[in-house]
Every structure is written in C-alpha cells, then in structure tokens.
Amino acid sequence: MSAFIVLGVLALCGLIAAIEIIRNRRIRSSASFTEPKRPAPVIYLPADIEKEKRRRNIL
C-alpha cells in the first residue's frame, strides 16, 4: 500500500516538473523574439576610484 503512495507522489512531482519545464521553455522562446539584438550597455568605471572622488569633491 505504501509503495502506491510513494509512486503516486513521484508521479505527481514528475508531472508538476514537466509542466514547469514546458512553461519556462514557452516563456523563454517568446521573449527571445521581442528582445532586440544589440549589445548590453556597459558602465565604465574610472581606473582610480579615489582619484575620481577627489576630482568630483566626493568625500
């Protein structure tokens, strides 16, 4: 009897996992068509942070 309960729980968890995997693939595939194909913006930091702080009078 307990083997059926364990198998039932495993089957239910497998079904939930399969639904989540299918849902994530669908969301990712639809999002890939809407995103533009351009490089991500890059923030350039100064080489010497302390020198830049003094230049801008930031304590």
DSSP file (Angstrom, degrees, kcal/mol; ACC not computed):
  #  RESIDUE AA STRUCTURE BP1 BP2  ACC     N-H-->O    O-->H-N    N-H-->O    O-->H-N    TCO  KAPPA ALPHA  PHI   PSI    X-CA   Y-CA   Z-CA
    1    1 A M     >        0   0    0      0, 0.0     4,-1.3     0, 0.0     3,-0.4   0.000 360.0 360.0 360.0 -44.1    0.0    0.0    0.0
    2    2 A S  H  >  +     0   0    0      1,-0.2     4,-2.3     2,-0.2     5,-0.2   0.788 360.0  62.4 -68.6 -25.2    2.8    2.5    0.9
    3    3 A A  H  > S+     0   0    0      1,-0.2     4,-2.6     2,-0.2    -1,-0.2   0.884 102.0  51.0 -65.7 -36.7    4.5    1.7   -2.4
    4    4 A F  H  > S+     0   0    0     -3,-0.4     4,-2.3     2,-0.2    -1,-0.2   0.872 109.2  50.6 -67.3 -36.4    1.5    3.0   -4.3
    5    5 A I  H  X S+     0   0    0     -4,-1.3     4,-2.4     2,-0.2    -2,-0.2   0.930 111.9  47.0 -65.6 -44.8    1.6    6.2   -2.2
    6    6 A V  H  X S+     0   0    0     -4,-2.3     4,-2.4     1,-0.2    -2,-0.2   0.925 114.1  47.4 -63.3 -44.9    5.3    6.7   -2.9
    7    7 A L  H  X S+     0   0    0     -4,-2.6     4,-2.4     1,-0.2    -1,-0.2   0.882 111.5  51.6 -64.1 -37.7    4.7    6.0   -6.7
    8    8 A G  H  X S+     0   0    0     -4,-2.3     4,-2.4     2,-0.2    -2,-0.2   0.913 110.6  47.6 -64.8 -43.0    1.8    8.4   -6.7
    9    9 A V  H  X S+     0   0    0     -4,-2.4     4,-2.5     2,-0.2    -2,-0.2   0.912 112.9  49.0 -64.6 -42.9    3.8   11.2   -5.1
   10   10 A L  H  X S+     0   0    0     -4,-2.4     4,-2.3     2,-0.2    -2,-0.2   0.898 111.7  49.1 -64.2 -40.1    6.7   10.6   -7.5
   11   11 A A  H  X S+     0   0    0     -4,-2.4     4,-2.2     2,-0.2    -2,-0.2   0.906 111.8  49.0 -65.4 -41.4    4.3   10.7  -10.5
   12   12 A L  H  X S+     0   0    0     -4,-2.4     4,-2.4     2,-0.2    -2,-0.2   0.920 111.9  48.1 -64.5 -43.9    2.7   13.9   -9.2
   13   13 A C  H  X S+     0   0    0     -4,-2.5     4,-2.4     1,-0.2    -2,-0.2   0.891 111.4  51.0 -64.1 -39.2    6.1   15.6   -8.7
   14   14 A G  H  X S+     0   0    0     -4,-2.3     4,-2.4     2,-0.2    -1,-0.2   0.894 110.0  49.6 -64.1 -40.0    7.2   14.5  -12.2
   15   15 A L  H  X S+     0   0    0     -4,-2.2     4,-2.2     2,-0.2    -2,-0.2   0.916 111.7  47.8 -64.7 -43.8    4.0   15.9  -13.7
   16   16 A I  H  X S+     0   0    0     -4,-2.4     4,-2.2     2,-0.2    -2,-0.2   0.904 112.2  50.0 -63.9 -41.2    4.5   19.2  -11.9
   17   17 A A  H  X S+     0   0    0     -4,-2.4     4,-2.4     1,-0.2    -2,-0.2   0.906 110.1  50.3 -64.0 -41.5    8.1   19.4  -13.0
   18   18 A A  H  X S+     0   0    0     -4,-2.4     4,-2.3     2,-0.2    -2,-0.2   0.899 109.9  50.5 -64.2 -40.4    7.2   18.6  -16.6
   19   19 A I  H  X S+     0   0    0     -4,-2.2     4,-2.4     1,-0.2    -1,-0.2   0.916 111.5  48.1 -63.1 -43.2    4.6   21.4  -16.6
   20   20 A E  H  X S+     0   0    0     -4,-2.2     4,-2.5     2,-0.2    -2,-0.2   0.901 111.3  50.1 -65.2 -40.8    7.1   23.9  -15.2
   21   21 A I  H  X S+     0   0    0     -4,-2.4     4,-2.1     2,-0.2    -2,-0.2   0.926 112.7  46.3 -64.0 -44.3    9.7   22.9  -17.8
   22   22 A I  H  X S+     0   0    0     -4,-2.3     4,-2.0     2,-0.2    -2,-0.2   0.906 113.0  50.0 -64.9 -41.4    7.3   23.3  -20.7
   23   23 A R  H  X S+     0   0    0     -4,-2.4     4,-2.2     1,-0.2    -2,-0.2   0.912 111.0  48.8 -63.8 -42.9    6.0   26.7  -19.3
   24   24 A N  H  X S+     0   0    0     -4,-2.5     4,-2.4     1,-0.2    -1,-0.2   0.885 110.5  50.7 -66.5 -38.5    9.6   28.0  -18.9
   25   25 A R  H  X S+     0   0    0     -4,-2.1     4,-2.3     2,-0.2    -1,-0.2   0.901 110.9  49.2 -64.5 -40.1   10.5   27.0  -22.4
   26   26 A R  H  X S+     0   0    0     -4,-2.0     4,-1.9     2,-0.2    -2,-0.2   0.912 113.0  46.2 -66.4 -42.9    7.5   28.7  -23.8
   27   27 A I  H  X S+     0   0    0     -4,-2.2     4,-1.9     1,-0.2    -2,-0.2   0.920 114.4  48.0 -65.6 -43.9    8.1   31.9  -21.9
   28   28 A R  H  X S+     0   0    0     -4,-2.4     4,-1.5     1,-0.2    -2,-0.2   0.889 111.6  49.6 -66.3 -39.6   11.8   32.0  -22.9
   29   29 A S  H  X S+     0   0    0     -4,-2.3     4,-0.6     1,-0.2    -1,-0.2   0.877 112.9  46.2 -70.3 -36.2   11.1   31.3  -26.6
   30   30 A S  H  X S+     0   0    0     -4,-1.9     4,-0.6     1,-0.2     3,-0.4   0.840 111.7  52.1 -74.3 -31.1    8.5   34.1  -26.8
   31   31 A A  H  X S+     0   0    0     -4,-1.9     4,-1.2     1,-0.2     3,-0.5   0.801  99.9  63.4 -73.1 -28.1   10.8   36.5  -25.0
   32   32 A S  H  < S+     0   0    0     -4,-1.5    -1,-0.2     1,-0.2    -2,-0.2   0.781  99.9  53.4 -69.3 -24.7   13.7   35.8  -27.4
   33   33 A F  H  < S+     0   0    0     -4,-0.6    -1,-0.2    -3,-0.4    -2,-0.2   0.762 109.2  47.8 -79.6 -24.5   11.7   37.2  -30.3
   34   34 A T  H  < S+     0   0    0     -4,-0.6    -2,-0.2    -3,-0.5    -1,-0.2   0.695  90.6  92.1 -90.3 -19.7   10.9   40.5  -28.6
   35   35 A E  S  < S-     0   0    0     -4,-1.2     2,-0.1     1,-0.1    -4,-0.0  -0.581  79.4-121.0 -78.7 134.0   14.4   41.3  -27.4
   36   36 A P        -     0   0    0      0, 0.0     2,-1.5     0, 0.0    -2,-0.1  -0.397  19.2-120.0 -70.5 151.4   16.5   43.5  -29.8
   37   37 A K        +     0   0    0     -2,-0.1    -2,-0.0     2,-0.0     0, 0.0  -0.577  70.0 118.4 -92.3  72.8   19.8   42.0  -31.0
   38   38 A R        -     0   0    0     -2,-1.5     2,-0.0     0, 0.0     0, 0.0  -0.946  69.4 -92.5-134.1 156.2   22.1   44.7  -29.6
   39   39 A P        -     0   0    0      0, 0.0     3,-0.1     0, 0.0    -2,-0.0  -0.323  46.6-102.9 -68.4 151.8   24.9   44.6  -27.1
   40   40 A A        -     0   0    0      1,-0.1     2,-0.1    -2,-0.0     0, 0.0  -0.408  43.8 -96.4 -70.2 147.7   24.1   45.3  -23.5
   41   41 A P        -     0   0    0      0, 0.0     2,-0.4     0, 0.0    -1,-0.1  -0.402  38.8-147.6 -66.2 143.2   25.1   48.7  -22.1
   42   42 A V        -     0   0    0     -2,-0.1     2,-0.6    -3,-0.1     0, 0.0  -0.938   3.2-146.5-116.5 133.7   28.4   48.8  -20.3
   43   43 A I        -     0   0    0     -2,-0.4     2,-0.6     2,-0.0     0, 0.0  -0.888  15.4-150.7 -99.0 119.5   29.3   51.1  -17.4
   44   44 A Y        -     0   0    0     -2,-0.6    -2,-0.0     0, 0.0     0, 0.0  -0.801   8.7-158.2 -93.0 124.6   32.9   52.2  -17.5
   45   45 A L        -     0   0    0     -2,-0.6     4,-0.0     1,-0.1    -2,-0.0  -0.765  27.2-101.8 -98.9 146.3   34.4   52.9  -14.1
   46   46 A P        -     0   0    0      0, 0.0     3,-0.2     0, 0.0    -1,-0.1  -0.312  26.2-123.5 -64.2 151.5   37.5   55.1  -13.7
   47   47 A A  S    S+     0   0    0      1,-0.3     2,-0.7     2,-0.1    -2,-0.0   0.882 104.7  40.5 -64.4 -38.7   40.7   53.2  -13.2
   48   48 A D     >  -     0   0    0      1,-0.2     4,-1.9     2,-0.1    -1,-0.3  -0.883  67.5-175.6-116.3 100.5   41.4   55.1   -9.9
   49   49 A I  H  > S+     0   0    0     -2,-0.7     4,-2.2    -3,-0.2    -1,-0.2   0.901  84.3  51.5 -62.3 -43.7   38.2   55.5   -7.9
   50   50 A E  H  > S+     0   0    0      1,-0.2     4,-2.2     2,-0.2    -1,-0.2   0.899 109.1  50.4 -63.5 -40.4   39.8   57.6   -5.1
   51   51 A K  H  > S+     0   0    0      1,-0.2     4,-2.1     2,-0.2    -1,-0.2   0.897 110.7  49.8 -64.1 -39.5   41.3   60.0   -7.7
   52   52 A E  H  X S+     0   0    0     -4,-1.9     4,-1.8     2,-0.2    -2,-0.2   0.872 108.6  53.0 -67.7 -36.7   37.9   60.4   -9.3
   53   53 A K  H  <>S+     0   0    0     -4,-2.2     5,-3.0     2,-0.2     4,-0.4   0.920 110.3  47.4 -63.0 -43.6   36.3   61.0   -5.9
   54   54 A R  H ><5S+     0   0    0     -4,-2.2     3,-0.8     1,-0.2    -2,-0.2   0.888 109.8  53.6 -65.5 -37.4   38.8   63.8   -5.2
   55   55 A R  H 3<5S+     0   0    0     -4,-2.1    -1,-0.2     1,-0.2    -2,-0.2   0.870 114.8  40.1 -64.1 -35.9   38.2   65.3   -8.7
   56   56 A R  T 3<5S-     0   0    0     -4,-1.8    -1,-0.2    -5,-0.1    -2,-0.2   0.387 113.1-118.7 -93.1   2.8   34.5   65.4   -8.1
   57   57 A N  T < 5 +     0   0    0     -3,-0.8     2,-0.5    -4,-0.4    -3,-0.2   0.884  59.7 152.8  60.0  42.4   34.9   66.5   -4.4
   58   58 A I      <       0   0    0     -5,-3.0    -1,-0.2    -6,-0.1    -2,-0.1  -0.904 360.0 360.0-101.9 125.5   33.1   63.5   -3.0
   59   59 A L              0   0    0     -2,-0.5    -1,-0.1    -3,-0.1    -5,-0.1   0.459 360.0 360.0 -92.1 360.0   34.3   62.6    0.5
